[in-house]
Amino acid sequence: MDDDTYRMARTRAASQDTSLSAVVRMFLADYATAADSERERLKRLELAARAQITAFRAADRLDRDAVHCRNDEP
């Protein structure tokens, strides 16, 4: 971190009557919690999506020509 950024952050922390270490600690705690929450949210979405799949058959897949077919092609 460059010196100017460090000085500005330290000054702002002091104006809020706290230390820069406390600000960093709060930021990291929030950051870590948000990451866990996002992971759990995505896991719930995945499980819900999987629960909606009642059957899967490879035979239902499109063949290669259908996958690569363009609208302007015959």
FIZA-575302 format. One record per residue: x, y negated, z negated of N, C-alpha, C in turn; residue number from 1. Coordinates in Angstrom, 2 decimals. Example, Ala and Ser with C-alpha at 12.3 -4.5 7.8 and 13.67 -1.06 7.14 Angstrom:
REM FIZA-575302
<site><n_east>13.19</n_east><n_north>5.69</n_north><n_up>-7.80</n_up><ca_east>12.30</ca_east><ca_north>4.50</ca_north><ca_up>-7.80</ca_up><c_east>13.20</c_east><c_north>3.30</c_north><c_up>-7.80</c_up><n>1</n></site>
<site><n_east>12.85</n_east><n_north>2.25</n_north><n_up>-7.08</n_up><ca_east>13.67</ca_east><ca_north>1.06</ca_north><ca_up>-7.14</ca_up><c_east>12.90</c_east><c_north>-0.03</c_north><c_up>-7.87</c_up><n>2</n></site>
***
This chain:
REM FIZA-575302
<site><n_east>0.85</n_east><n_north>1.16</n_north><n_up>0.00</n_up><ca_east>0.00</ca_east><ca_north>0.00</ca_north><ca_up>0.00</ca_up><c_east>0.91</c_east><c_north>-1.23</c_north><c_up>0.00</c_up><n>1</n></site>
<site><n_east>0.53</n_east><n_north>-2.21</n_north><n_up>0.79</n_up><ca_east>1.36</ca_east><ca_north>-3.41</ca_north><ca_up>0.84</ca_up><c_east>1.14</c_east><c_north>-4.28</c_north><c_up>-0.41</c_up><n>2</n></site>
<site><n_east>2.10</n_east><n_north>-5.13</n_north><n_up>-0.68</n_up><ca_east>2.09</ca_east><ca_north>-5.94</ca_north><ca_up>-1.90</ca_up><c_east>0.90</c_east><c_north>-6.89</c_north><c_up>-1.98</c_up><n>3</n></site>
<site><n_east>0.53</n_east><n_north>-7.49</n_north><n_up>-0.86</n_up><ca_east>-0.60</ca_east><ca_north>-8.43</ca_north><ca_up>-0.87</ca_up><c_east>-1.90</c_east><c_north>-7.74</c_north><c_up>-1.25</c_up><n>4</n></site>
<site><n_east>-2.14</n_east><n_north>-6.57</n_north><n_up>-0.68</n_up><ca_east>-3.36</ca_east><ca_north>-5.82</ca_north><ca_up>-1.01</ca_up><c_east>-3.36</c_east><c_north>-5.44</c_north><c_up>-2.48</c_up><n>5</n></site>
<site><n_east>-2.23</n_east><n_north>-4.98</n_north><n_up>-2.98</n_up><ca_east>-2.12</ca_east><ca_north>-4.61</ca_north><ca_up>-4.39</ca_up><c_east>-2.40</c_east><c_north>-5.81</c_north><c_up>-5.29</c_up><n>6</n></site>
<site><n_east>-1.82</n_east><n_north>-6.96</n_north><n_up>-4.98</n_up><ca_east>-2.03</ca_east><ca_north>-8.17</ca_north><ca_up>-5.79</ca_up><c_east>-3.49</c_east><c_north>-8.60</c_north><c_up>-5.77</c_up><n>7</n></site>
<site><n_east>-4.11</n_east><n_north>-8.58</n_north><n_up>-4.59</n_up><ca_east>-5.53</ca_east><ca_north>-8.98</ca_north><ca_up>-4.50</ca_up><c_east>-6.41</c_east><c_north>-8.03</c_north><c_up>-5.29</c_up><n>8</n></site>
<site><n_east>-6.14</n_east><n_north>-6.74</n_north><n_up>-5.19</n_up><ca_east>-6.93</ca_east><ca_north>-5.75</ca_north><ca_up>-5.93</ca_up><c_east>-6.74</c_east><c_north>-5.91</c_north><c_up>-7.43</c_up><n>9</n></site>
<site><n_east>-5.52</n_east><n_north>-6.14</n_north><n_up>-7.85</n_up><ca_east>-5.24</ca_east><ca_north>-6.33</ca_north><ca_up>-9.28</ca_up><c_east>-5.93</c_east><c_north>-7.60</c_north><c_up>-9.80</c_up><n>10</n></site>
<site><n_east>-5.92</n_east><n_north>-8.66</n_north><n_up>-9.01</n_up><ca_east>-6.58</ca_east><ca_north>-9.91</ca_north><ca_up>-9.38</ca_up><c_east>-8.09</c_east><c_north>-9.71</c_north><c_up>-9.50</c_up><n>11</n></site>
<site><n_east>-8.67</n_east><n_north>-9.00</n_north><n_up>-8.54</n_up><ca_east>-10.12</ca_east><ca_north>-8.75</ca_north><ca_up>-8.59</ca_up><c_east>-10.48</c_east><c_north>-7.90</c_north><c_up>-9.79</c_up><n>12</n></site>
<site><n_east>-9.70</n_east><n_north>-6.87</n_north><n_up>-10.06</n_up><ca_east>-9.96</ca_east><ca_north>-6.03</ca_north><ca_up>-11.24</ca_up><c_east>-9.89</c_east><c_north>-6.86</c_north><c_up>-12.51</c_up><n>13</n></site>
<site><n_east>-8.90</n_east><n_north>-7.75</n_north><n_up>-12.60</n_up><ca_east>-8.76</ca_east><ca_north>-8.60</ca_north><ca_up>-13.78</ca_up><c_east>-9.96</c_east><c_north>-9.53</c_north><c_up>-13.92</c_up><n>14</n></site>
<site><n_east>-10.47</n_east><n_north>-10.04</n_north><n_up>-12.80</n_up><ca_east>-11.64</ca_east><ca_north>-10.92</ca_north><ca_up>-12.86</ca_up><c_east>-12.88</c_east><c_north>-10.18</c_north><c_up>-13.33</c_up><n>15</n></site>
<site><n_east>-12.89</n_east><n_north>-8.86</n_north><n_up>-13.18</n_up><ca_east>-14.00</ca_east><ca_north>-8.03</ca_north><ca_up>-13.65</ca_up><c_east>-13.70</c_east><c_north>-7.44</c_north><c_up>-15.02</c_up><n>16</n></site>
<site><n_east>-12.64</n_east><n_north>-7.95</n_north><n_up>-15.64</n_up><ca_east>-12.23</ca_east><ca_north>-7.55</ca_north><ca_up>-16.99</ca_up><c_east>-11.95</c_east><c_north>-6.04</c_north><c_up>-17.08</c_up><n>17</n></site>
<site><n_east>-11.25</n_east><n_north>-5.54</n_north><n_up>-16.09</n_up><ca_east>-10.85</ca_east><ca_north>-4.13</ca_north><ca_up>-16.08</ca_up><c_east>-9.45</c_east><c_north>-4.03</c_north><c_up>-15.47</c_up><n>18</n></site>
<site><n_east>-8.92</n_east><n_north>-2.83</n_north><n_up>-15.48</n_up><ca_east>-7.59</ca_east><ca_north>-2.63</ca_north><ca_up>-14.90</ca_up><c_east>-7.73</c_east><c_north>-2.02</c_north><c_up>-13.51</c_up><n>19</n></site>
<site><n_east>-6.70</n_east><n_north>-2.16</n_north><n_up>-12.73</n_up><ca_east>-6.70</ca_east><ca_north>-1.56</ca_north><ca_up>-11.40</ca_up><c_east>-6.75</c_east><c_north>-0.04</c_north><c_up>-11.51</c_up><n>20</n></site>
<site><n_east>-6.09</n_east><n_north>0.50</n_north><n_up>-12.53</n_up><ca_east>-6.14</ca_east><ca_north>1.96</ca_north><ca_up>-12.75</ca_up><c_east>-7.56</c_east><c_north>2.43</c_north><c_up>-13.00</c_up><n>21</n></site>
<site><n_east>-8.32</n_east><n_north>1.66</n_north><n_up>-13.77</n_up><ca_east>-9.72</ca_east><ca_north>2.03</ca_north><ca_up>-14.05</ca_up><c_east>-10.55</c_east><c_north>1.97</c_north><c_up>-12.78</c_up><n>22</n></site>
<site><n_east>-10.31</n_east><n_north>0.97</n_north><n_up>-11.94</n_up><ca_east>-11.03</ca_east><ca_north>0.86</ca_north><ca_up>-10.67</ca_up><c_east>-10.72</c_east><c_north>2.06</c_north><c_up>-9.78</c_up><n>23</n></site>
<site><n_east>-9.45</n_east><n_north>2.42</n_north><n_up>-9.69</n_up><ca_east>-9.05</ca_east><ca_north>3.57</ca_north><ca_up>-8.88</ca_up><c_east>-9.66</c_east><c_north>4.85</c_north><c_up>-9.44</c_up><n>24</n></site>
<site><n_east>-9.65</n_east><n_north>5.01</n_north><n_up>-10.76</n_up><ca_east>-10.23</ca_east><ca_north>6.19</ca_north><ca_up>-11.40</ca_up><c_east>-11.72</c_east><c_north>6.30</c_north><c_up>-11.06</c_up><n>25</n></site>
<site><n_east>-12.46</n_east><n_north>5.18</n_north><n_up>-11.16</n_up><ca_east>-13.89</ca_east><ca_north>5.19</ca_north><ca_up>-10.83</ca_up><c_east>-14.11</c_east><c_north>5.53</c_north><c_up>-9.36</c_up><n>26</n></site>
<site><n_east>-13.28</n_east><n_north>4.93</n_north><n_up>-8.49</n_up><ca_east>-13.41</ca_east><ca_north>5.20</ca_north><ca_up>-7.07</ca_up><c_east>-13.19</c_east><c_north>6.68</c_north><c_up>-6.77</c_up><n>27</n></site>
<site><n_east>-12.13</n_east><n_north>7.24</n_north><n_up>-7.34</n_up><ca_east>-11.82</ca_east><ca_north>8.65</ca_north><ca_up>-7.07</ca_up><c_east>-12.89</c_east><c_north>9.58</c_north><c_up>-7.63</c_up><n>28</n></site>
<site><n_east>-13.44</n_east><n_north>9.25</n_north><n_up>-8.79</n_up><ca_east>-14.51</ca_east><ca_north>10.07</ca_north><ca_up>-9.36</ca_up><c_east>-15.75</c_east><c_north>10.02</c_north><c_up>-8.45</c_up><n>29</n></site>
<site><n_east>-16.12</n_east><n_north>8.83</n_north><n_up>-7.99</n_up><ca_east>-17.26</ca_east><ca_north>8.70</ca_north><ca_up>-7.07</ca_up><c_east>-16.99</c_east><c_north>9.43</c_north><c_up>-5.76</c_up><n>30</n></site>
<site><n_east>-15.78</n_east><n_north>9.29</n_north><n_up>-5.26</n_up><ca_east>-15.39</ca_east><ca_north>9.92</ca_north><ca_up>-4.00</ca_up><c_east>-15.48</c_east><c_north>11.44</c_north><c_up>-4.10</c_up><n>31</n></site>
<site><n_east>-14.96</n_east><n_north>11.99</n_north><n_up>-5.18</n_up><ca_east>-14.98</ca_east><ca_north>13.44</ca_north><ca_up>-5.37</ca_up><c_east>-16.41</c_east><c_north>13.96</c_north><c_up>-5.52</c_up><n>32</n></site>
<site><n_east>-17.22</n_east><n_north>13.24</n_north><n_up>-6.27</n_up><ca_east>-18.61</ca_east><ca_north>13.65</ca_north><ca_up>-6.47</ca_up><c_east>-19.39</c_east><c_north>13.58</c_north><c_up>-5.17</c_up><n>33</n></site>
<site><n_east>-19.18</n_east><n_north>12.54</n_north><n_up>-4.39</n_up><ca_east>-19.88</ca_east><ca_north>12.40</ca_north><ca_up>-3.12</ca_up><c_east>-19.51</c_east><c_north>13.53</c_north><c_up>-2.17</c_up><n>34</n></site>
<site><n_east>-18.26</n_east><n_north>13.94</n_north><n_up>-2.16</n_up><ca_east>-17.84</ca_east><ca_north>15.03</ca_north><ca_up>-1.29</ca_up><c_east>-18.53</c_east><c_north>16.33</c_north><c_up>-1.68</c_up><n>35</n></site>
<site><n_east>-18.62</n_east><n_north>16.59</n_north><n_up>-2.99</n_up><ca_east>-19.30</ca_east><ca_north>17.80</ca_north><ca_up>-3.45</ca_up><c_east>-20.78</c_east><c_north>17.74</c_north><c_up>-3.10</c_up><n>36</n></site>
<site><n_east>-21.40</n_east><n_north>16.57</n_north><n_up>-3.28</n_up><ca_east>-22.82</ca_east><ca_north>16.42</ca_north><ca_up>-2.98</ca_up><c_east>-23.08</c_east><c_north>16.64</c_north><c_up>-1.49</c_up><n>37</n></site>
<site><n_east>-22.24</n_east><n_north>16.08</n_north><n_up>-0.65</n_up><ca_east>-22.40</ca_east><ca_north>16.25</ca_north><ca_up>0.79</ca_up><c_east>-22.23</c_east><c_north>17.70</c_north><c_up>1.20</c_up><n>38</n></site>
<site><n_east>-21.28</n_east><n_north>18.38</n_north><n_up>0.61</n_up><ca_east>-21.07</ca_east><ca_north>19.80</ca_north><ca_up>0.90</ca_up><c_east>-22.29</c_east><c_north>20.62</c_north><c_up>0.50</c_up><n>39</n></site>
<site><n_east>-22.83</n_east><n_north>20.33</n_north><n_up>-0.67</n_up><ca_east>-24.02</ca_east><ca_north>21.06</ca_north><ca_up>-1.13</ca_up><c_east>-25.22</c_east><c_north>20.76</c_north><c_up>-0.24</c_up><n>40</n></site>
<site><n_east>-25.37</n_east><n_north>19.50</n_north><n_up>0.18</n_up><ca_east>-26.48</ca_east><ca_north>19.13</ca_north><ca_up>1.05</ca_up><c_east>-26.39</c_east><c_north>19.88</c_north><c_up>2.38</c_up><n>41</n></site>
<site><n_east>-25.19</n_east><n_north>19.94</n_north><n_up>2.95</n_up><ca_east>-25.01</ca_east><ca_north>20.65</ca_north><ca_up>4.21</ca_up><c_east>-25.24</c_east><c_north>22.15</c_north><c_up>4.04</c_up><n>42</n></site>
<site><n_east>-24.83</n_east><n_north>22.69</n_north><n_up>2.92</n_up><ca_east>-25.06</ca_east><ca_north>24.11</ca_north><ca_up>2.66</ca_up><c_east>-26.56</c_east><c_north>24.41</c_north><c_up>2.58</c_up><n>43</n></site>
<site><n_east>-27.31</n_east><n_north>23.53</n_north><n_up>1.90</n_up><ca_east>-28.77</ca_east><ca_north>23.71</ca_north><ca_up>1.82</ca_up><c_east>-29.41</c_east><c_north>23.64</c_north><c_up>3.21</c_up><n>44</n></site>
<site><n_east>-28.95</n_east><n_north>22.69</n_north><n_up>4.04</n_up><ca_east>-29.49</ca_east><ca_north>22.58</ca_north><ca_up>5.40</ca_up><c_east>-29.20</c_east><c_north>23.83</c_north><c_up>6.22</c_up><n>45</n></site>
<site><n_east>-27.99</n_east><n_north>24.35</n_north><n_up>6.08</n_up><ca_east>-27.64</ca_east><ca_north>25.57</ca_north><ca_up>6.81</ca_up><c_east>-28.51</c_east><c_north>26.74</c_north><c_up>6.37</c_up><n>46</n></site>
<site><n_east>-28.69</n_east><n_north>26.90</n_north><n_up>5.07</n_up><ca_east>-29.51</ca_east><ca_north>28.00</ca_north><ca_up>4.58</ca_up><c_east>-30.96</c_east><c_north>27.86</c_north><c_up>5.04</c_up><n>47</n></site>
<site><n_east>-31.47</n_east><n_north>26.64</n_north><n_up>5.05</n_up><ca_east>-32.84</ca_east><ca_north>26.42</ca_north><ca_up>5.52</ca_up><c_east>-32.96</c_east><c_north>26.75</c_north><c_up>7.01</c_up><n>48</n></site>
<site><n_east>-31.98</n_east><n_north>26.36</n_north><n_up>7.79</n_up><ca_east>-32.00</ca_east><ca_north>26.66</ca_north><ca_up>9.23</ca_up><c_east>-31.93</c_east><c_north>28.16</c_north><c_up>9.46</c_up><n>49</n></site>
<site><n_east>-31.08</n_east><n_north>28.84</n_north><n_up>8.71</n_up><ca_east>-30.97</ca_east><ca_north>30.30</ca_north><ca_up>8.86</ca_up><c_east>-32.25</c_east><c_north>31.01</c_north><c_up>8.44</c_up><n>50</n></site>
<site><n_east>-32.93</n_east><n_north>30.47</n_north><n_up>7.45</n_up><ca_east>-34.17</ca_east><ca_north>31.08</ca_north><ca_up>6.98</ca_up><c_east>-35.26</c_east><c_north>31.00</c_north><c_up>8.05</c_up><n>51</n></site>
<site><n_east>-35.19</n_east><n_north>30.01</n_north><n_up>8.92</n_up><ca_east>-36.19</ca_east><ca_north>29.85</ca_north><ca_up>9.98</ca_up><c_east>-35.97</c_east><c_north>30.81</c_north><c_up>11.14</c_up><n>52</n></site>
<site><n_east>-34.81</n_east><n_north>31.40</n_north><n_up>11.23</n_up><ca_east>-34.51</ca_east><ca_north>32.34</ca_north><ca_up>12.31</ca_up><c_east>-35.10</c_east><c_north>33.69</c_north><c_up>11.92</c_up><n>53</n></site>
<site><n_east>-36.12</n_east><n_north>34.10</n_north><n_up>12.66</n_up><ca_east>-36.77</ca_east><ca_north>35.37</ca_north><ca_up>12.32</ca_up><c_east>-36.20</c_east><c_north>36.53</c_north><c_up>13.12</c_up><n>54</n></site>
<site><n_east>-35.74</n_east><n_north>36.24</n_north><n_up>14.32</n_up><ca_east>-35.18</ca_east><ca_north>37.31</ca_north><ca_up>15.15</ca_up><c_east>-34.16</c_east><c_north>36.71</c_north><c_up>16.10</c_up><n>55</n></site>
<site><n_east>-33.16</n_east><n_north>37.48</n_north><n_up>16.40</n_up><ca_east>-32.14</ca_east><ca_north>37.05</ca_north><ca_up>17.36</ca_up><c_east>-31.80</c_east><c_north>38.23</c_north><c_up>18.24</c_up><n>56</n></site>
<site><n_east>-31.85</n_east><n_north>38.00</n_north><n_up>19.55</n_up><ca_east>-31.47</ca_east><ca_north>39.04</ca_north><ca_up>20.49</ca_up><c_east>-30.51</c_east><c_north>38.43</c_north><c_up>21.50</c_up><n>57</n></site>
<site><n_east>-29.41</n_east><n_north>39.09</n_north><n_up>21.73</n_up><ca_east>-28.45</ca_east><ca_north>38.60</ca_north><ca_up>22.71</ca_up><c_east>-29.06</c_east><c_north>38.60</c_north><c_up>24.11</c_up><n>58</n></site>
<site><n_east>-30.03</n_east><n_north>39.45</n_north><n_up>24.35</n_up><ca_east>-30.67</ca_east><ca_north>39.53</ca_north><ca_up>25.66</ca_up><c_east>-31.45</c_east><c_north>38.25</c_north><c_up>25.98</c_up><n>59</n></site>
<site><n_east>-31.80</n_east><n_north>37.47</n_north><n_up>24.97</n_up><ca_east>-32.55</ca_east><ca_north>36.23</ca_north><ca_up>25.18</ca_up><c_east>-31.66</c_east><c_north>35.08</c_north><c_up>25.66</c_up><n>60</n></site>
<site><n_east>-30.37</n_east><n_north>35.29</n_north><n_up>25.67</n_up><ca_east>-29.45</ca_east><ca_north>34.23</ca_north><ca_up>26.08</ca_up><c_east>-29.55</c_east><c_north>33.98</c_north><c_up>27.58</c_up><n>61</n></site>
<site><n_east>-29.24</n_east><n_north>32.75</n_north><n_up>27.99</n_up><ca_east>-29.22</ca_east><ca_north>32.42</ca_north><ca_up>29.42</ca_up><c_east>-28.01</c_east><c_north>33.06</c_north><c_up>30.07</c_up><n>62</n></site>
<site><n_east>-28.17</n_east><n_north>33.45</n_north><n_up>31.34</n_up><ca_east>-27.01</ca_east><ca_north>33.99</ca_north><ca_up>32.04</ca_up><c_east>-26.10</c_east><c_north>32.83</c_north><c_up>32.48</c_up><n>63</n></site>
<site><n_east>-24.93</n_east><n_north>33.16</n_north><n_up>32.95</n_up><ca_east>-23.92</ca_east><ca_north>32.15</ca_north><ca_up>33.29</ca_up><c_east>-24.43</c_east><c_north>31.16</c_north><c_up>34.32</c_up><n>64</n></site>
<site><n_east>-25.11</n_east><n_north>31.63</n_north><n_up>35.36</n_up><ca_east>-25.62</ca_east><ca_north>30.74</ca_north><ca_up>36.41</ca_up><c_east>-26.65</c_east><c_north>29.76</c_north><c_up>35.85</c_up><n>65</n></site>
<site><n_east>-27.52</n_east><n_north>30.21</n_north><n_up>34.99</n_up><ca_east>-28.54</ca_east><ca_north>29.33</ca_north><ca_up>34.41</ca_up><c_east>-27.92</c_east><c_north>28.28</c_north><c_up>33.50</c_up><n>66</n></site>
<site><n_east>-26.90</n_east><n_north>28.65</n_north><n_up>32.79</n_up><ca_east>-26.23</ca_east><ca_north>27.71</ca_north><ca_up>31.90</ca_up><c_east>-25.59</c_east><c_north>26.58</c_north><c_up>32.69</c_up><n>67</n></site>
<site><n_east>-25.01</n_east><n_north>26.90</n_north><n_up>33.84</n_up><ca_east>-24.27</ca_east><ca_north>25.91</ca_north><ca_up>34.62</ca_up><c_east>-25.09</c_east><c_north>25.28</c_north><c_up>35.75</c_up><n>68</n></site>
<site><n_east>-26.38</n_east><n_north>25.56</n_north><n_up>35.81</n_up><ca_east>-27.25</ca_east><ca_north>25.02</ca_north><ca_up>36.84</ca_up><c_east>-27.47</c_east><c_north>23.53</c_north><c_up>36.61</c_up><n>69</n></site>
<site><n_east>-27.36</n_east><n_north>22.74</n_north><n_up>37.67</n_up><ca_east>-27.60</ca_east><ca_north>21.31</ca_north><ca_up>37.62</ca_up><c_east>-28.98</c_east><c_north>21.03</c_north><c_up>38.21</c_up><n>70</n></site>
<site><n_east>-29.60</n_east><n_north>19.95</n_north><n_up>37.80</n_up><ca_east>-30.94</ca_east><ca_north>19.61</ca_north><ca_up>38.30</ca_up><c_east>-30.97</c_east><c_north>19.37</c_north><c_up>39.80</c_up><n>71</n></site>
<site><n_east>-29.89</n_east><n_north>18.86</n_north><n_up>40.37</n_up><ca_east>-29.86</ca_east><ca_north>18.55</ca_north><ca_up>41.79</ca_up><c_east>-29.47</c_east><c_north>19.74</c_north><c_up>42.66</c_up><n>72</n></site>
<site><n_east>-29.18</n_east><n_north>20.87</n_north><n_up>42.05</n_up><ca_east>-28.83</ca_east><ca_north>22.07</ca_north><ca_up>42.82</ca_up><c_east>-30.09</c_east><c_north>22.87</c_north><c_up>43.10</c_up><n>73</n></site>
<site><n_east>-30.10</n_east><n_north>23.60</n_north><n_up>44.20</n_up><ca_east>-31.28</ca_east><ca_north>24.43</ca_north><ca_up>44.53</ca_up><c_east>-31.47</c_east><c_north>25.59</c_north><c_up>43.58</c_up><n>74</n></site>
***
